[in-house]
Amino acid sequence: MASEIYQISLNGLATERARMDAATSNIANANSVSSTPGAVYQVKTVISQQGFANVLNQQAFEIIEQNKVKQLYQPDHPLADIQGMVYQPDVNMVSEMLQLNMATRAYEANVRAFNASKEMNAKAMEIGK
């Protein structure tokens, strides 16, 4: 039972860490440009696996990369194509900042849950002596 609680907390930590990494990567690459739509940074999204059985697996999340592209008309840009277009990832900064904030809070909650479980197990061991 205790090992399942630890595993759930560890998977929660890993999932929220992946969400933080994806959001920070998306924010960092939001202003990158390319001369072709295919070479644009792939926007990352973390999808959690649902269900108790899935939470006990090694990885409780999946990282999806999406080719969300927006075109900008900038004929003077060195990477502009023949039509004067450059391409950027379509990153919603407000949404990414919100995801980063929520993932940080959830990560902190998982740390508190893990530490509380660890303290309860230590107290149970003391009672058993």
mmCIF file of the C-alpha atoms, coordinates in Angstrom:
data_MODEL
# 
_entry.id   MODEL 
# 
loop_
_atom_site.group_PDB 
_atom_site.id 
_atom_site.type_symbol 
_atom_site.label_atom_id 
_atom_site.label_alt_id 
_atom_site.label_comp_id 
_atom_site.label_asym_id 
_atom_site.label_entity_id 
_atom_site.label_seq_id 
_atom_site.pdbx_PDB_ins_code 
_atom_site.Cartn_x 
_atom_site.Cartn_y 
_atom_site.Cartn_z 
_atom_site.occupancy 
_atom_site.B_iso_or_equiv 
_atom_site.pdbx_formal_charge 
_atom_site.auth_seq_id 
_atom_site.auth_comp_id 
_atom_site.auth_asym_id 
_atom_site.auth_atom_id 
_atom_site.pdbx_PDB_model_num 
ATOM 1   C CA . MET A 1 1   ? 0.000  0.000  0.000   1.00 0.00 ? 1   MET A CA 1 
ATOM 2   C CA . ALA A 1 2   ? 2.751  2.467  0.941   1.00 0.00 ? 2   ALA A CA 1 
ATOM 3   C CA . SER A 1 3   ? 4.671  1.708  -2.232  1.00 0.00 ? 3   SER A CA 1 
ATOM 4   C CA . GLU A 1 4   ? 1.524  2.443  -4.305  1.00 0.00 ? 4   GLU A CA 1 
ATOM 5   C CA . ILE A 1 5   ? 1.142  5.799  -2.557  1.00 0.00 ? 5   ILE A CA 1 
ATOM 6   C CA . TYR A 1 6   ? 4.781  6.612  -3.263  1.00 0.00 ? 6   TYR A CA 1 
ATOM 7   C CA . GLN A 1 7   ? 4.410  5.535  -6.893  1.00 0.00 ? 7   GLN A CA 1 
ATOM 8   C CA . ILE A 1 8   ? 1.328  7.708  -7.363  1.00 0.00 ? 8   ILE A CA 1 
ATOM 9   C CA . SER A 1 9   ? 3.146  10.710 -5.899  1.00 0.00 ? 9   SER A CA 1 
ATOM 10  C CA . LEU A 1 10  ? 6.264  10.059 -7.981  1.00 0.00 ? 10  LEU A CA 1 
ATOM 11  C CA . ASN A 1 11  ? 4.193  9.740  -11.167 1.00 0.00 ? 11  ASN A CA 1 
ATOM 12  C CA . GLY A 1 12  ? 2.399  12.970 -10.242 1.00 0.00 ? 12  GLY A CA 1 
ATOM 13  C CA . LEU A 1 13  ? 5.765  14.679 -9.783  1.00 0.00 ? 13  LEU A CA 1 
ATOM 14  C CA . ALA A 1 14  ? 7.023  13.362 -13.126 1.00 0.00 ? 14  ALA A CA 1 
ATOM 15  C CA . THR A 1 15  ? 3.841  14.433 -14.932 1.00 0.00 ? 15  THR A CA 1 
ATOM 16  C CA . GLU A 1 16  ? 3.864  17.939 -13.508 1.00 0.00 ? 16  GLU A CA 1 
ATOM 17  C CA . ARG A 1 17  ? 7.591  18.261 -14.206 1.00 0.00 ? 17  ARG A CA 1 
ATOM 18  C CA . ALA A 1 18  ? 6.915  17.295 -17.835 1.00 0.00 ? 18  ALA A CA 1 
ATOM 19  C CA . ARG A 1 19  ? 4.154  19.934 -17.984 1.00 0.00 ? 19  ARG A CA 1 
ATOM 20  C CA . MET A 1 20  ? 6.522  22.572 -16.624 1.00 0.00 ? 20  MET A CA 1 
ATOM 21  C CA . ASP A 1 21  ? 9.210  21.539 -19.125 1.00 0.00 ? 21  ASP A CA 1 
ATOM 22  C CA . ALA A 1 22  ? 6.751  21.632 -22.034 1.00 0.00 ? 22  ALA A CA 1 
ATOM 23  C CA . ALA A 1 23  ? 5.383  25.054 -21.056 1.00 0.00 ? 23  ALA A CA 1 
ATOM 24  C CA . THR A 1 24  ? 8.841  26.568 -20.588 1.00 0.00 ? 24  THR A CA 1 
ATOM 25  C CA . SER A 1 25  ? 10.014 25.107 -23.895 1.00 0.00 ? 25  SER A CA 1 
ATOM 26  C CA . ASN A 1 26  ? 6.937  26.493 -25.664 1.00 0.00 ? 26  ASN A CA 1 
ATOM 27  C CA . ILE A 1 27  ? 7.462  29.928 -24.104 1.00 0.00 ? 27  ILE A CA 1 
ATOM 28  C CA . ALA A 1 28  ? 11.171 29.935 -24.955 1.00 0.00 ? 28  ALA A CA 1 
ATOM 29  C CA . ASN A 1 29  ? 10.511 29.040 -28.607 1.00 0.00 ? 29  ASN A CA 1 
ATOM 30  C CA . ALA A 1 30  ? 7.419  31.202 -29.135 1.00 0.00 ? 30  ALA A CA 1 
ATOM 31  C CA . ASN A 1 31  ? 9.311  33.833 -31.119 1.00 0.00 ? 31  ASN A CA 1 
ATOM 32  C CA . SER A 1 32  ? 11.465 31.499 -33.190 1.00 0.00 ? 32  SER A CA 1 
ATOM 33  C CA . VAL A 1 33  ? 11.004 31.841 -36.935 1.00 0.00 ? 33  VAL A CA 1 
ATOM 34  C CA . SER A 1 34  ? 11.564 29.610 -39.923 1.00 0.00 ? 34  SER A CA 1 
ATOM 35  C CA . SER A 1 35  ? 11.489 29.921 -43.676 1.00 0.00 ? 35  SER A CA 1 
ATOM 36  C CA . THR A 1 36  ? 9.208  26.877 -44.087 1.00 0.00 ? 36  THR A CA 1 
ATOM 37  C CA . PRO A 1 37  ? 6.179  25.657 -42.119 1.00 0.00 ? 37  PRO A CA 1 
ATOM 38  C CA . GLY A 1 38  ? 7.740  22.206 -41.715 1.00 0.00 ? 38  GLY A CA 1 
ATOM 39  C CA . ALA A 1 39  ? 10.792 23.544 -39.897 1.00 0.00 ? 39  ALA A CA 1 
ATOM 40  C CA . VAL A 1 40  ? 8.798  25.434 -37.252 1.00 0.00 ? 40  VAL A CA 1 
ATOM 41  C CA . TYR A 1 41  ? 9.211  24.472 -33.575 1.00 0.00 ? 41  TYR A CA 1 
ATOM 42  C CA . GLN A 1 42  ? 6.687  21.790 -32.594 1.00 0.00 ? 42  GLN A CA 1 
ATOM 43  C CA . VAL A 1 43  ? 4.418  22.977 -29.757 1.00 0.00 ? 43  VAL A CA 1 
ATOM 44  C CA . LYS A 1 44  ? 4.469  20.457 -26.891 1.00 0.00 ? 44  LYS A CA 1 
ATOM 45  C CA . THR A 1 45  ? 1.427  19.337 -24.906 1.00 0.00 ? 45  THR A CA 1 
ATOM 46  C CA . VAL A 1 46  ? 1.414  16.839 -22.017 1.00 0.00 ? 46  VAL A CA 1 
ATOM 47  C CA . ILE A 1 47  ? -1.531 14.442 -21.812 1.00 0.00 ? 47  ILE A CA 1 
ATOM 48  C CA . SER A 1 48  ? -2.112 12.565 -18.532 1.00 0.00 ? 48  SER A CA 1 
ATOM 49  C CA . GLN A 1 49  ? -3.117 8.922  -18.505 1.00 0.00 ? 49  GLN A CA 1 
ATOM 50  C CA . GLN A 1 50  ? -6.395 8.429  -16.645 1.00 0.00 ? 50  GLN A CA 1 
ATOM 51  C CA . GLY A 1 51  ? -7.306 5.697  -14.187 1.00 0.00 ? 51  GLY A CA 1 
ATOM 52  C CA . PHE A 1 52  ? -5.716 4.200  -11.091 1.00 0.00 ? 52  PHE A CA 1 
ATOM 53  C CA . ALA A 1 53  ? -4.134 1.296  -12.980 1.00 0.00 ? 53  ALA A CA 1 
ATOM 54  C CA . ASN A 1 54  ? -2.434 3.696  -15.397 1.00 0.00 ? 54  ASN A CA 1 
ATOM 55  C CA . VAL A 1 55  ? -1.086 5.830  -12.543 1.00 0.00 ? 55  VAL A CA 1 
ATOM 56  C CA . LEU A 1 56  ? 0.880  2.839  -11.242 1.00 0.00 ? 56  LEU A CA 1 
ATOM 57  C CA . ASN A 1 57  ? 2.649  2.420  -14.597 1.00 0.00 ? 57  ASN A CA 1 
ATOM 58  C CA . GLN A 1 58  ? 6.154  3.729  -15.157 1.00 0.00 ? 58  GLN A CA 1 
ATOM 59  C CA . GLN A 1 59  ? 4.994  6.791  -17.076 1.00 0.00 ? 59  GLN A CA 1 
ATOM 60  C CA . ALA A 1 60  ? 1.576  8.319  -16.455 1.00 0.00 ? 60  ALA A CA 1 
ATOM 61  C CA . PHE A 1 61  ? 1.739  10.872 -19.261 1.00 0.00 ? 61  PHE A CA 1 
ATOM 62  C CA . GLU A 1 62  ? 2.396  11.307 -22.953 1.00 0.00 ? 62  GLU A CA 1 
ATOM 63  C CA . ILE A 1 63  ? 4.055  14.254 -24.688 1.00 0.00 ? 63  ILE A CA 1 
ATOM 64  C CA . ILE A 1 64  ? 2.369  15.277 -27.927 1.00 0.00 ? 64  ILE A CA 1 
ATOM 65  C CA . GLU A 1 65  ? 4.090  17.563 -30.415 1.00 0.00 ? 65  GLU A CA 1 
ATOM 66  C CA . GLN A 1 66  ? 1.798  19.608 -32.649 1.00 0.00 ? 66  GLN A CA 1 
ATOM 67  C CA . ASN A 1 67  ? 2.740  21.544 -35.735 1.00 0.00 ? 67  ASN A CA 1 
ATOM 68  C CA . LYS A 1 68  ? 0.776  24.721 -34.959 1.00 0.00 ? 68  LYS A CA 1 
ATOM 69  C CA . VAL A 1 69  ? 2.029  27.361 -37.376 1.00 0.00 ? 69  VAL A CA 1 
ATOM 70  C CA . LYS A 1 70  ? 1.230  30.995 -37.957 1.00 0.00 ? 70  LYS A CA 1 
ATOM 71  C CA . GLN A 1 71  ? 2.380  32.996 -40.970 1.00 0.00 ? 71  GLN A CA 1 
ATOM 72  C CA . LEU A 1 72  ? 3.760  36.493 -40.747 1.00 0.00 ? 72  LEU A CA 1 
ATOM 73  C CA . TYR A 1 73  ? 4.326  38.796 -43.704 1.00 0.00 ? 73  TYR A CA 1 
ATOM 74  C CA . GLN A 1 74  ? 7.848  40.158 -43.235 1.00 0.00 ? 74  GLN A CA 1 
ATOM 75  C CA . PRO A 1 75  ? 9.460  40.526 -46.672 1.00 0.00 ? 75  PRO A CA 1 
ATOM 76  C CA . ASP A 1 76  ? 12.599 42.176 -45.226 1.00 0.00 ? 76  ASP A CA 1 
ATOM 77  C CA . HIS A 1 77  ? 13.314 39.285 -42.846 1.00 0.00 ? 77  HIS A CA 1 
ATOM 78  C CA . PRO A 1 78  ? 16.365 37.208 -43.890 1.00 0.00 ? 78  PRO A CA 1 
ATOM 79  C CA . LEU A 1 79  ? 14.338 33.972 -43.545 1.00 0.00 ? 79  LEU A CA 1 
ATOM 80  C CA . ALA A 1 80  ? 11.367 35.202 -45.595 1.00 0.00 ? 80  ALA A CA 1 
ATOM 81  C CA . ASP A 1 81  ? 10.300 32.934 -48.432 1.00 0.00 ? 81  ASP A CA 1 
ATOM 82  C CA . ILE A 1 82  ? 9.536  34.090 -51.986 1.00 0.00 ? 82  ILE A CA 1 
ATOM 83  C CA . GLN A 1 83  ? 6.117  35.417 -50.915 1.00 0.00 ? 83  GLN A CA 1 
ATOM 84  C CA . GLY A 1 84  ? 7.720  37.377 -48.030 1.00 0.00 ? 84  GLY A CA 1 
ATOM 85  C CA . MET A 1 85  ? 6.371  35.044 -45.339 1.00 0.00 ? 85  MET A CA 1 
ATOM 86  C CA . VAL A 1 86  ? 8.102  33.763 -42.224 1.00 0.00 ? 86  VAL A CA 1 
ATOM 87  C CA . TYR A 1 87  ? 6.622  31.077 -40.023 1.00 0.00 ? 87  TYR A CA 1 
ATOM 88  C CA . GLN A 1 88  ? 6.363  30.893 -36.240 1.00 0.00 ? 88  GLN A CA 1 
ATOM 89  C CA . PRO A 1 89  ? 4.908  28.378 -33.811 1.00 0.00 ? 89  PRO A CA 1 
ATOM 90  C CA . ASP A 1 90  ? 1.388  29.371 -32.765 1.00 0.00 ? 90  ASP A CA 1 
ATOM 91  C CA . VAL A 1 91  ? 2.026  29.567 -29.018 1.00 0.00 ? 91  VAL A CA 1 
ATOM 92  C CA . ASN A 1 92  ? -0.617 31.146 -26.785 1.00 0.00 ? 92  ASN A CA 1 
ATOM 93  C CA . MET A 1 93  ? 1.546  32.846 -24.144 1.00 0.00 ? 93  MET A CA 1 
ATOM 94  C CA . VAL A 1 94  ? -1.320 33.358 -21.677 1.00 0.00 ? 94  VAL A CA 1 
ATOM 95  C CA . SER A 1 95  ? -2.271 29.692 -21.865 1.00 0.00 ? 95  SER A CA 1 
ATOM 96  C CA . GLU A 1 96  ? 1.357  28.581 -21.491 1.00 0.00 ? 96  GLU A CA 1 
ATOM 97  C CA . MET A 1 97  ? 1.914  30.810 -18.450 1.00 0.00 ? 97  MET A CA 1 
ATOM 98  C CA . LEU A 1 98  ? -1.285 29.438 -16.912 1.00 0.00 ? 98  LEU A CA 1 
ATOM 99  C CA . GLN A 1 99  ? -0.142 25.857 -17.602 1.00 0.00 ? 99  GLN A CA 1 
ATOM 100 C CA . LEU A 1 100 ? 3.228  26.636 -16.032 1.00 0.00 ? 100 LEU A CA 1 
ATOM 101 C CA . ASN A 1 101 ? 1.589  28.115 -12.928 1.00 0.00 ? 101 ASN A CA 1 
ATOM 102 C CA . MET A 1 102 ? -0.860 25.219 -12.541 1.00 0.00 ? 102 MET A CA 1 
ATOM 103 C CA . ALA A 1 103 ? 1.890  22.622 -13.038 1.00 0.00 ? 103 ALA A CA 1 
ATOM 104 C CA . THR A 1 104 ? 4.064  24.339 -10.427 1.00 0.00 ? 104 THR A CA 1 
ATOM 105 C CA . ARG A 1 105 ? 1.237  24.305 -7.880  1.00 0.00 ? 105 ARG A CA 1 
ATOM 106 C CA . ALA A 1 106 ? 0.391  20.673 -8.629  1.00 0.00 ? 106 ALA A CA 1 
ATOM 107 C CA . TYR A 1 107 ? 4.081  19.718 -8.332  1.00 0.00 ? 107 TYR A CA 1 
ATOM 108 C CA . GLU A 1 108 ? 4.238  21.397 -4.922  1.00 0.00 ? 108 GLU A CA 1 
ATOM 109 C CA . ALA A 1 109 ? 1.070  19.560 -3.850  1.00 0.00 ? 109 ALA A CA 1 
ATOM 110 C CA . ASN A 1 110 ? 2.605  16.230 -4.907  1.00 0.00 ? 110 ASN A CA 1 
ATOM 111 C CA . VAL A 1 111 ? 5.748  17.008 -2.896  1.00 0.00 ? 111 VAL A CA 1 
ATOM 112 C CA . ARG A 1 112 ? 3.607  17.739 0.179   1.00 0.00 ? 112 ARG A CA 1 
ATOM 113 C CA . ALA A 1 113 ? 1.616  14.515 -0.322  1.00 0.00 ? 113 ALA A CA 1 
ATOM 114 C CA . PHE A 1 114 ? 4.806  12.481 -0.718  1.00 0.00 ? 114 PHE A CA 1 
ATOM 115 C CA . ASN A 1 115 ? 6.353  14.003 2.408   1.00 0.00 ? 115 ASN A CA 1 
ATOM 116 C CA . ALA A 1 116 ? 3.150  13.515 4.433   1.00 0.00 ? 116 ALA A CA 1 
ATOM 117 C CA . SER A 1 117 ? 3.018  9.856  3.402   1.00 0.00 ? 117 SER A CA 1 
ATOM 118 C CA . LYS A 1 118 ? 6.671  9.438  4.316   1.00 0.00 ? 118 LYS A CA 1 
ATOM 119 C CA . GLU A 1 119 ? 6.061  10.995 7.757   1.00 0.00 ? 119 GLU A CA 1 
ATOM 120 C CA . MET A 1 120 ? 3.018  8.757  8.357   1.00 0.00 ? 120 MET A CA 1 
ATOM 121 C CA . ASN A 1 121 ? 5.059  5.665  7.506   1.00 0.00 ? 121 ASN A CA 1 
ATOM 122 C CA . ALA A 1 122 ? 7.818  6.797  9.874   1.00 0.00 ? 122 ALA A CA 1 
ATOM 123 C CA . LYS A 1 123 ? 5.276  7.287  12.680  1.00 0.00 ? 123 LYS A CA 1 
ATOM 124 C CA . ALA A 1 124 ? 3.752  3.867  11.968  1.00 0.00 ? 124 ALA A CA 1 
ATOM 125 C CA . MET A 1 125 ? 7.202  2.313  12.251  1.00 0.00 ? 125 MET A CA 1 
ATOM 126 C CA . GLU A 1 126 ? 7.718  4.045  15.619  1.00 0.00 ? 126 GLU A CA 1 
ATOM 127 C CA . ILE A 1 127 ? 4.380  2.731  16.884  1.00 0.00 ? 127 ILE A CA 1 
ATOM 128 C CA . GLY A 1 128 ? 5.340  -0.774 15.794  1.00 0.00 ? 128 GLY A CA 1 
ATOM 129 C CA . LYS A 1 129 ? 8.493  -0.784 17.942  1.00 0.00 ? 129 LYS A CA 1 
# 
